[in-house]
């Protein structure tokens, strides 16, 4: 998440064995580097021959004086390569033994879409940028050698030779993929293959964002935004278990921000920090880590409570929920009221775990007072969702507002909370239909990771992101976006958009801890229109495995395998 002009910017593996006691610390994972050959040539032009050579494997990345046939590029030649999926990393270029010794200066343009890879950051009026990561650069490539450059998020790469007088032999152009070496401990499969793809895409999106810190995006925003982290944390825990990168990111922003300031300059983001820590404690039961937060958490909760005006939230600055509602003060007010109550509830439960009865009473009393005032939703799904999740608005009424708005009011970030509110009303089939319609539409347009923003209504006449946009079609990348993500600045790999992954595992598989640390678990599946669903969920004791099958009479038969130390309660 980010504010206009950045005015508000302030800056496990869990053991697979079924052990009797939980792990006491998160997993520290290494990074893995892979070299990937392009899957296709999108297009090429100018002085270039035998570009198909670039689709062949390049043995061990080693150039040779007796190498195979090259791709030959002359002045003005270019080729646009597709690596088949979104990646984090850079590009390796290998040059052969052509007749011209000395470095040849190529231009390399990375893109998350074909439109972005064909862009020019020097063009008047362009929205293409090098913000946060350099993706449009000049690269000297040595004679009979290789070079590796770039550190961004991309799927496409355009290589051109703009101003070199002689022909150059190119032996290979490979992507250098860098991501954490993590097993997918969690899983989800069901009778709807579209939902399966969506679950996996959300998981992969967050996997790429788990770099040195838990970033919002791998092209832009390569930053730690605490509010945006909440869906990411939910997905990371669902898929990968307890990960050190999550805690490092939470601690990083805590250290950067006095408790009397708002994290990232946004009041709701400090509230999300509290909510995230409560979730981590529920999943892992790590009291020692919670104690590390106690002093800061206590001061922050007092700061939150002092920011109220009786039974109403009254934050004076940093008022934000999501970009598409940023110009709707009544929606922001209702959302902040609901999120504040939720954060105070979490604070009370964490204070109880820490043995601070006085703080627990303060949080409960203030939450009770705030619940006595329910702002109007203005007919907005975001407002309704946050009030409903906090138990302040009838779940049926919230679901009505959300479903009337349809996918056109859904957003990549807040869509997760619309799904949570629908689950609270028992509208599981409708929630899965929203997932299929909204997030699935990104897949229809060629997405391999989920996007920072997606306007469903804009997609009706949109071209796919993996093709040159035909005349008369909407360019979902270059022509879309708003606020801080206008056009090609828009990120196409954004962790806050991964909500369906966590939602499907929690609500369809029905796996939820009853006590902190997963010593006791409740498993209540909700198949909606599905015939069956199965999957795994990582806990500190090991992985829970379930399979649910709908019977002819509509009942659900479940097979459950629990690790030792976990007890199922009903």
C-alpha positions as CSV (number, residue, x, y, z in Angstrom):
1,X,0.0,0.0,0.0
2,X,1.2,3.5,-0.7
3,X,0.1,7.1,-0.5
4,X,0.0,9.7,-3.3
5,X,3.5,11.1,-3.6
6,X,4.4,8.9,-0.7
7,X,3.4,11.7,1.7
8,X,2.4,9.1,4.3
9,X,5.4,6.8,3.7
10,X,7.2,6.3,7.1
11,X,8.9,4.0,6.5
12,X,8.4,-23.4,9.6
13,X,9.8,-25.0,7.5
14,X,7.6,-26.7,10.1
15,X,8.7,-30.2,10.6
16,X,6.8,-32.7,8.5
17,X,7.2,-35.3,11.3
18,X,4.3,-35.7,13.7
19,X,6.0,-34.6,16.8
20,X,4.4,-34.5,20.2
21,X,5.4,-30.9,20.9
22,X,5.3,-27.8,18.7
23,X,8.4,-26.2,17.1
24,X,9.5,-23.2,19.2
25,X,10.9,-21.0,16.4
26,X,10.1,-20.1,12.7
27,X,11.9,-21.6,9.7
28,X,14.9,-19.8,8.3
29,X,14.9,-20.5,4.6
30,X,17.7,-20.1,2.0
31,X,17.3,-18.5,-1.4
32,X,17.3,-20.6,-4.6
33,X,18.6,-19.4,-7.9
34,X,17.4,-21.0,-11.2
35,X,18.2,-20.2,-14.8
36,X,15.2,-20.4,-17.0
37,X,15.0,-20.6,-20.8
38,X,12.3,-18.6,-22.6
39,X,9.1,-20.5,-23.5
40,X,8.4,-18.5,-26.6
41,X,9.3,-15.5,-28.8
42,X,6.4,-13.0,-28.6
43,X,7.7,-10.9,-31.5
44,X,10.9,-9.5,-33.0
45,X,12.0,-6.9,-35.5
46,X,14.8,-5.2,-37.3
47,X,18.2,-6.9,-37.9
48,X,17.7,-10.2,-36.1
49,X,18.2,-13.7,-37.5
50,X,17.6,-17.2,-36.0
51,X,15.9,-15.9,-32.8
52,X,14.5,-19.4,-32.2
53,X,18.0,-20.3,-31.0
54,X,17.1,-18.5,-27.8
55,X,14.4,-21.1,-27.0
56,X,17.0,-23.9,-26.8
57,X,18.6,-24.9,-23.4
58,X,22.0,-23.3,-22.8
59,X,24.2,-26.0,-21.3
60,X,25.5,-25.0,-17.9
61,X,25.5,-21.3,-18.8
62,X,29.0,-21.7,-20.3
63,X,30.0,-20.0,-23.6
64,X,32.4,-21.8,-25.8
65,X,34.8,-21.1,-28.8
66,X,33.0,-24.0,-30.6
67,X,29.5,-23.3,-29.5
68,X,26.3,-23.9,-31.5
69,X,24.5,-21.7,-33.9
70,X,23.8,-18.2,-32.4
71,X,21.0,-15.7,-32.7
72,X,22.5,-12.9,-34.8
73,X,21.5,-9.4,-34.0
74,X,22.5,-6.3,-35.9
75,X,22.0,-2.6,-35.3
76,X,18.3,-1.9,-34.6
77,X,17.5,-5.6,-34.1
78,X,15.3,-6.7,-31.1
79,X,13.5,-9.7,-29.7
80,X,10.7,-9.9,-27.1
81,X,10.9,-13.1,-25.0
82,X,8.3,-14.7,-22.8
83,X,9.4,-16.8,-19.8
84,X,6.0,-18.2,-19.2
85,X,5.3,-17.0,-15.7
86,X,6.1,-14.0,-13.4
87,X,9.6,-14.2,-11.9
88,X,11.7,-12.3,-9.4
89,X,15.3,-11.7,-10.4
90,X,17.2,-10.7,-13.5
91,X,18.5,-11.7,-16.9
92,X,21.7,-13.5,-18.1
93,X,22.9,-12.7,-21.5
94,X,25.6,-14.9,-23.2
95,X,27.5,-13.7,-26.2
96,X,29.4,-15.9,-28.6
97,X,32.6,-15.7,-30.6
98,X,31.6,-13.1,-33.2
99,X,34.0,-11.1,-35.3
100,X,33.9,-8.0,-33.1
101,X,35.8,-8.0,-29.9
102,X,34.8,-5.5,-27.2
103,X,31.6,-5.0,-25.3
104,X,28.4,-4.5,-27.2
105,X,25.8,-2.2,-25.5
106,X,22.3,-3.7,-25.5
107,X,19.1,-2.3,-24.1
108,X,17.2,-4.6,-21.8
109,X,13.5,-3.9,-20.9
110,X,11.7,-6.1,-18.4
111,X,8.0,-6.2,-18.2
112,X,5.2,-7.9,-16.3
113,X,3.1,-7.6,-19.4
114,X,3.9,-7.4,-23.1
115,X,2.9,-3.8,-23.1
116,X,5.4,-3.0,-20.3
117,X,8.2,-4.8,-22.1
118,X,7.5,-2.8,-25.2
119,X,7.5,0.5,-23.4
120,X,10.1,3.2,-23.3
121,X,10.6,5.2,-20.0
122,X,11.9,8.1,-22.1
123,X,8.7,8.4,-24.1
124,X,6.6,11.5,-23.5
125,X,3.6,10.8,-21.2
126,X,4.6,7.2,-20.5
127,X,3.6,5.6,-17.2
128,X,6.6,3.2,-17.4
129,X,9.1,3.7,-14.7
130,X,12.2,2.4,-13.0
131,X,10.7,3.1,-9.6
132,X,11.8,0.7,-6.8
133,X,13.6,-1.6,-9.3
134,X,15.5,-0.9,-12.5
135,X,13.7,-2.6,-15.4
136,X,14.8,-0.5,-18.4
137,X,18.6,-0.3,-18.7
138,X,21.6,-0.4,-20.9
139,X,23.8,-3.5,-20.6
140,X,27.4,-3.9,-21.8
141,X,27.7,-7.5,-22.9
142,X,31.4,-8.8,-23.2
143,X,32.7,-10.6,-26.2
144,X,32.8,-14.4,-25.6
145,X,31.3,-14.0,-22.1
146,X,28.1,-13.7,-20.0
147,X,26.7,-11.0,-17.9
148,X,23.8,-11.0,-15.3
149,X,21.8,-7.9,-14.7
150,X,18.5,-6.8,-13.3
151,X,16.6,-7.2,-10.0
152,X,12.9,-6.8,-10.6
153,X,9.6,-8.6,-11.1
154,X,8.9,-9.6,-14.7
155,X,7.7,-12.2,-17.1
156,X,8.8,-10.7,-20.4
157,X,12.2,-9.3,-21.6
158,X,13.0,-7.3,-24.6
159,X,16.6,-7.3,-25.8
160,X,17.6,-4.9,-28.5
161,X,20.9,-3.6,-30.1
162,X,20.2,0.1,-30.7
163,X,23.5,1.5,-31.7
164,X,26.2,-1.1,-32.4
165,X,27.7,-1.0,-35.9
166,X,28.4,-4.7,-36.3
167,X,26.5,-8.0,-35.9
168,X,26.6,-9.7,-32.5
169,X,26.2,-13.4,-31.8
170,X,23.8,-14.1,-28.9
171,X,24.0,-17.6,-27.5
172,X,21.4,-17.3,-24.8
173,X,19.1,-15.0,-22.9
174,X,17.9,-16.6,-19.7
175,X,16.0,-15.5,-16.7
176,X,17.7,-15.6,-13.4
177,X,15.0,-16.6,-10.9
178,X,15.6,-15.9,-7.2
179,X,13.2,-17.0,-4.5
180,X,13.1,-18.6,-1.2
181,X,13.6,-22.4,-1.3
182,X,10.4,-23.4,0.4
183,X,8.3,-26.5,0.4
184,X,4.5,-26.0,-0.1
185,X,3.4,-27.6,3.2
186,X,-0.2,-26.4,2.7
187,X,-2.3,-27.5,-0.2
188,X,-5.8,-27.3,-1.6
189,X,-7.6,-29.2,-4.3
190,X,-11.3,-29.5,-5.1
191,X,-13.7,-30.4,-7.8
192,X,-13.5,-27.0,-9.4
193,X,-10.2,-26.7,-11.3
194,X,-10.5,-22.9,-11.6
195,X,-10.5,-22.6,-7.8
196,X,-7.4,-24.9,-7.7
197,X,-5.6,-22.6,-10.1
198,X,-6.6,-19.5,-8.1
199,X,-5.4,-21.1,-4.8
200,X,-2.0,-22.0,-6.4
201,X,-1.6,-18.5,-8.0
202,X,-2.2,-16.8,-4.7
203,X,0.4,-19.0,-3.0
204,X,3.0,-18.4,-5.8
205,X,2.3,-14.6,-5.6
206,X,3.2,-14.5,-1.9
207,X,6.1,-16.9,-2.4
208,X,7.7,-14.4,-4.8
209,X,7.1,-11.5,-2.4
210,X,8.9,-13.3,0.4
211,X,12.3,-11.8,-0.4
212,X,14.6,-10.2,2.2
213,X,11.4,-9.0,3.8
214,X,7.8,-9.7,3.0
215,X,7.3,-7.2,0.2
216,X,4.1,-5.9,-1.2
217,X,5.4,-6.4,-4.8
218,X,8.5,-7.6,-6.5
219,X,8.6,-4.9,-9.2
220,X,6.9,-2.1,-7.2
221,X,6.3,-1.9,-4.1
222,X,9.4,-3.6,-2.8
223,X,8.5,-2.3,0.7
224,X,7.0,-3.5,4.0
225,X,3.5,-2.2,4.3
226,X,1.9,-3.6,7.4
227,X,-1.7,-3.4,6.4
228,X,-1.0,-5.0,3.1
229,X,0.8,-7.7,5.0
230,X,-2.3,-9.1,6.6
231,X,-3.6,-11.1,3.6
232,X,0.1,-12.0,2.8
233,X,0.6,-13.3,6.4
234,X,-2.6,-15.3,6.1
235,X,-1.5,-16.9,2.9
236,X,2.1,-17.4,4.0
237,X,1.0,-19.3,7.2
238,X,-1.6,-21.3,5.2
239,X,1.0,-22.4,2.6
240,X,4.4,-22.3,4.2
241,X,3.8,-22.3,8.0
242,X,5.8,-20.2,10.4
243,X,8.4,-18.2,8.5
244,X,11.1,-15.9,9.8
245,X,10.5,-13.4,7.0
246,X,7.1,-12.6,8.5
247,X,8.5,-11.8,11.9
248,X,11.4,-9.9,10.5
249,X,9.0,-7.7,8.6
250,X,6.8,-7.0,11.5
251,X,9.8,-6.2,13.7
252,X,11.3,-4.0,11.1
253,X,8.4,-1.6,10.9
254,X,7.9,-1.7,14.7
255,X,11.5,-0.6,15.2
256,X,11.1,2.1,12.6
257,X,7.9,3.5,14.1
258,X,7.3,5.0,17.6
259,X,4.2,3.5,19.2
260,X,2.6,7.0,19.2
261,X,3.0,7.3,15.4
262,X,1.1,5.3,12.8
263,X,2.9,2.5,11.0
264,X,3.7,3.6,7.4
265,X,1.9,6.8,8.3
266,X,-1.5,5.1,8.2
267,X,-3.6,4.7,11.3
268,X,-5.3,1.4,10.1
269,X,-1.9,-0.1,9.5
270,X,-1.0,0.0,13.2
271,X,-4.3,-1.7,13.8
272,X,-3.4,-4.4,11.3
273,X,-0.1,-4.9,13.1
274,X,-2.1,-5.9,16.2
275,X,-4.4,-8.1,14.3
276,X,-1.5,-9.9,12.6
277,X,0.3,-10.6,15.9
278,X,-2.9,-12.0,17.3
279,X,-3.2,-14.3,14.3
280,X,0.4,-15.5,14.7
281,X,-0.2,-16.3,18.4
282,X,-3.3,-18.2,17.5
283,X,-1.4,-20.3,14.9
284,X,1.9,-20.9,16.7
285,X,1.3,-20.2,20.4
286,X,4.7,-18.6,20.7
287,X,4.4,-16.7,24.0
288,X,8.1,-15.7,24.0
289,X,7.7,-13.8,20.7
290,X,4.5,-12.2,21.9
291,X,6.4,-11.0,25.1
292,X,8.9,-9.3,22.8
293,X,6.0,-7.2,21.5
294,X,4.4,-6.5,24.9
295,X,5.9,-3.1,25.8
296,X,5.3,-1.7,22.3
297,X,1.9,-3.3,22.0
298,X,0.7,-1.9,25.3
299,X,1.8,1.6,24.4
300,X,0.2,1.3,20.9
301,X,-3.1,0.1,22.3
302,X,-3.2,3.0,24.7
303,X,-2.5,5.3,21.8
304,X,-5.4,3.7,19.8
305,X,-7.8,4.1,22.7
306,X,-6.7,7.8,23.2
307,X,-7.6,8.5,19.6
308,X,-11.3,7.8,20.1
309,X,-14.0,10.4,20.7
310,X,-16.3,8.6,23.1
311,X,-17.8,5.7,21.1
312,X,-16.4,6.8,17.8
313,X,-13.0,6.5,16.1
314,X,-11.4,9.9,15.7
315,X,-8.0,9.3,14.1
316,X,-6.7,12.7,13.0
317,X,-4.3,11.6,10.3
318,X,-3.4,8.6,8.1
319,X,-7.1,7.8,7.4
320,X,-7.1,5.0,4.8
321,X,-8.7,1.7,4.1
322,X,-8.2,1.1,0.4
323,X,-7.5,3.2,-2.7
324,X,-10.9,2.9,-4.5
325,X,-12.7,4.2,-1.3
326,X,-10.0,6.8,-0.5
327,X,-12.4,9.6,-1.6
328,X,-15.3,8.3,0.5
329,X,-14.9,9.6,4.0
330,X,-18.1,7.8,5.3
331,X,-16.7,4.4,4.1
332,X,-13.3,5.1,5.7
333,X,-15.0,6.1,9.0
334,X,-17.1,2.9,9.0
335,X,-14.2,0.7,8.1
336,X,-11.9,2.3,10.7
337,X,-14.6,1.8,13.4
338,X,-14.9,-1.9,12.6
339,X,-11.1,-2.5,12.3
340,X,-10.5,-0.7,15.6
341,X,-13.0,-2.9,17.4
342,X,-11.4,-6.0,15.9
343,X,-7.9,-4.7,16.9
344,X,-9.0,-4.1,20.5
345,X,-10.6,-7.5,20.7
346,X,-7.2,-9.0,19.6
347,X,-5.4,-6.7,22.0
348,X,-7.6,-8.0,24.9
349,X,-6.9,-11.6,24.0
350,X,-3.1,-11.0,23.7
351,X,-3.1,-9.1,27.0
352,X,-4.8,-12.1,28.7
353,X,-2.2,-14.4,27.3
354,X,0.5,-12.1,28.7
355,X,-1.2,-11.9,32.1
356,X,-1.9,-8.2,31.9
357,X,-5.5,-8.2,33.3
358,X,-5.6,-4.4,33.5
359,X,-4.9,-3.9,29.8
360,X,-7.3,-6.7,29.0
361,X,-10.1,-4.9,30.8
362,X,-9.3,-1.6,29.2
363,X,-9.4,-3.1,25.7
364,X,-12.7,-4.9,26.4
365,X,-14.3,-1.9,27.8
366,X,-13.3,0.4,24.9
367,X,-14.3,-2.2,22.3
368,X,-17.7,-2.5,24.1
369,X,-18.1,1.2,24.0
370,X,-17.2,1.4,20.3
371,X,-19.7,-1.3,19.5
372,X,-22.5,0.9,20.8
373,X,-22.1,3.1,17.7
374,X,-22.5,1.5,14.3
375,X,-21.7,3.9,11.4
376,X,-23.8,3.8,8.2
377,X,-22.2,1.7,5.5
378,X,-23.2,4.0,2.7
379,X,-24.1,0.8,0.8
380,X,-20.4,0.0,0.4
381,X,-19.1,-3.6,0.7
382,X,-15.9,-2.6,2.3
383,X,-17.6,-0.8,5.1
384,X,-20.2,-3.6,5.6
385,X,-17.5,-6.3,5.6
386,X,-15.4,-4.7,8.3
387,X,-18.4,-3.9,10.5
388,X,-19.7,-7.4,10.1
389,X,-16.3,-9.1,10.8
390,X,-16.2,-7.1,14.0
391,X,-19.6,-8.3,15.0
392,X,-21.2,-4.9,14.7
393,X,-23.4,-5.4,11.6
394,X,-25.8,-8.2,10.9
395,X,-24.0,-10.7,8.7
396,X,-27.0,-11.2,6.5
397,X,-27.3,-7.5,5.8
398,X,-23.5,-7.3,5.1
399,X,-23.8,-10.1,2.6
400,X,-26.7,-8.4,0.9
401,X,-24.7,-5.3,0.4
402,X,-21.6,-7.2,-0.9
403,X,-23.5,-9.4,-3.3
404,X,-25.5,-6.5,-4.7
405,X,-22.2,-4.7,-5.5
406,X,-20.9,-7.8,-7.3
407,X,-17.4,-8.2,-8.7
408,X,-17.4,-4.6,-9.9
409,X,-16.9,-3.4,-6.3
410,X,-14.3,-6.0,-5.4
411,X,-10.6,-5.0,-5.1
412,X,-7.5,-7.1,-5.0
413,X,-6.8,-6.0,-1.3
414,X,-10.2,-5.6,0.3
415,X,-11.8,-8.4,-1.7
416,X,-10.4,-10.8,1.0
417,X,-12.6,-9.1,3.7
418,X,-15.7,-9.3,1.5
419,X,-15.1,-13.0,1.3
420,X,-14.7,-13.2,5.1
421,X,-17.9,-11.4,5.6
422,X,-19.8,-13.7,3.2
423,X,-18.4,-16.6,5.1
424,X,-19.8,-15.1,8.3
425,X,-23.2,-15.1,6.7
426,X,-22.9,-18.7,5.6
427,X,-22.8,-17.6,1.9
428,X,-19.9,-19.9,1.0
429,X,-21.1,-20.8,-2.5
430,X,-21.5,-17.1,-3.4
431,X,-18.0,-16.4,-2.0
432,X,-16.5,-19.1,-4.2
433,X,-18.4,-17.7,-7.2
434,X,-16.9,-14.2,-6.4
435,X,-13.5,-15.8,-6.3
436,X,-14.0,-17.5,-9.6
437,X,-15.4,-14.4,-11.3
438,X,-13.0,-11.7,-10.0
439,X,-9.7,-13.5,-9.4
440,X,-10.4,-16.0,-12.1
441,X,-10.8,-13.1,-14.6
442,X,-7.1,-12.2,-14.0
443,X,-6.2,-15.7,-15.0
444,X,-8.3,-15.3,-18.1
445,X,-6.2,-12.3,-19.1
446,X,-3.0,-14.3,-18.7
447,X,-2.0,-13.6,-15.1
448,X,0.3,-16.0,-13.4
449,X,0.4,-13.9,-10.2
450,X,-2.3,-11.7,-8.8
451,X,-2.3,-7.9,-9.3
452,X,-2.1,-4.8,-7.2
453,X,-5.4,-3.6,-8.5
454,X,-8.0,-5.1,-10.9
455,X,-11.0,-3.3,-12.1
456,X,-13.4,-6.0,-13.2
457,X,-15.5,-3.7,-15.3
458,X,-12.4,-2.6,-17.3
459,X,-11.7,-6.2,-18.2
460,X,-14.7,-6.8,-20.4
461,X,-12.9,-5.4,-23.5
462,X,-9.3,-6.0,-22.3
463,X,-6.6,-7.9,-24.2
464,X,-4.5,-10.5,-22.5
465,X,-1.3,-9.3,-20.9
466,X,0.8,-11.9,-22.9
467,X,-0.1,-10.4,-26.3
468,X,0.4,-7.2,-28.2
469,X,-2.8,-5.3,-27.6
470,X,-4.9,-5.3,-30.8
471,X,-6.5,-2.1,-32.1
472,X,-9.7,-1.3,-30.3
473,X,-9.0,-3.5,-27.2
474,X,-8.4,-2.1,-23.7
475,X,-4.8,-2.4,-22.5
476,X,-5.4,-3.6,-18.9
477,X,-1.9,-2.6,-17.9
478,X,-1.0,0.6,-19.8
479,X,-4.5,2.1,-19.8
480,X,-5.7,0.9,-16.4
481,X,-4.8,1.8,-12.8
482,X,-5.2,4.9,-10.7
483,X,-3.8,6.8,-7.7
484,X,-0.2,5.6,-7.2
485,X,-0.5,2.7,-9.6
486,X,-1.3,4.4,-12.8
487,X,-0.7,2.5,-16.0
488,X,2.5,0.6,-16.3
489,X,3.6,1.6,-12.8
490,X,0.9,-0.9,-11.7
491,X,2.3,-4.0,-10.0
492,X,1.3,-7.4,-11.4
493,X,2.6,-9.4,-8.5
494,X,1.2,-8.0,-5.3
495,X,0.9,-10.1,-2.2
496,X,-2.1,-8.3,-0.8
497,X,-4.2,-9.9,-3.6
498,X,-3.7,-13.5,-2.4
499,X,-6.7,-13.6,-0.1
500,X,-8.6,-16.5,-1.8
501,X,-5.7,-18.9,-1.0
502,X,-6.1,-18.3,2.8
503,X,-9.9,-18.2,2.5
504,X,-10.3,-21.5,0.7
505,X,-8.1,-23.4,3.1
506,X,-9.8,-21.8,6.2
507,X,-13.4,-22.0,5.1
508,X,-13.7,-24.8,2.5
509,X,-11.3,-27.2,4.2
510,X,-12.7,-25.7,7.5
511,X,-9.4,-25.8,9.5
512,X,-9.3,-23.4,12.5
513,X,-7.3,-23.5,15.8
514,X,-9.5,-23.6,18.9
515,X,-6.6,-22.8,21.2
516,X,-3.3,-20.9,20.6
517,X,-0.7,-23.1,18.9
518,X,-3.1,-25.6,17.3
519,X,-3.2,-28.0,20.2
520,X,-6.9,-28.2,19.6
521,X,-8.5,-27.7,16.2
522,X,-12.0,-27.4,14.8
523,X,-12.7,-28.8,11.3
524,X,-15.9,-27.7,9.8
525,X,-15.9,-27.9,6.0
526,X,-18.1,-25.8,3.8
527,X,-18.2,-27.2,0.3
528,X,-20.9,-24.9,-1.2
529,X,-21.5,-26.2,-4.8
530,X,-18.3,-28.3,-4.7
531,X,-18.5,-32.1,-4.8
532,X,-15.2,-32.6,-2.8
533,X,-12.2,-30.8,-1.5
534,X,-9.0,-31.9,0.1
535,X,-5.8,-30.4,1.4
536,X,-3.1,-29.9,4.0
537,X,-2.6,-27.2,6.6
538,X,0.8,-26.7,8.4
539,X,0.8,-26.4,12.2
540,X,3.6,-26.3,14.8
541,X,2.9,-30.1,15.4
542,X,3.0,-31.1,11.8
543,X,0.6,-31.0,8.9
544,X,-3.2,-31.6,9.2
545,X,-4.6,-33.5,6.2
546,X,-8.3,-33.6,5.3
547,X,-10.6,-34.8,2.5
548,X,-14.3,-33.9,2.4
549,X,-16.8,-35.5,0.1
550,X,-20.4,-34.4,-0.5
551,X,-22.8,-37.3,-0.1
552,X,-26.1,-37.9,-2.1
553,X,-28.2,-36.5,0.8
554,X,-26.1,-33.3,0.9
555,X,-24.1,-34.3,4.0
556,X,-20.3,-34.2,4.0
557,X,-18.1,-37.2,4.9
558,X,-14.7,-36.2,6.1
559,X,-11.4,-38.0,6.4
560,X,-9.0,-36.3,8.8
561,X,-5.4,-37.1,9.7
562,X,-4.0,-35.1,12.6
563,X,-0.4,-35.0,13.7
564,X,0.4,-36.2,17.2
565,X,-0.3,-33.5,19.8
566,X,-3.4,-32.1,18.0
567,X,-6.9,-32.9,19.2
568,X,-10.0,-32.3,17.2
569,X,-12.9,-30.7,19.0
570,X,-16.5,-30.3,17.8
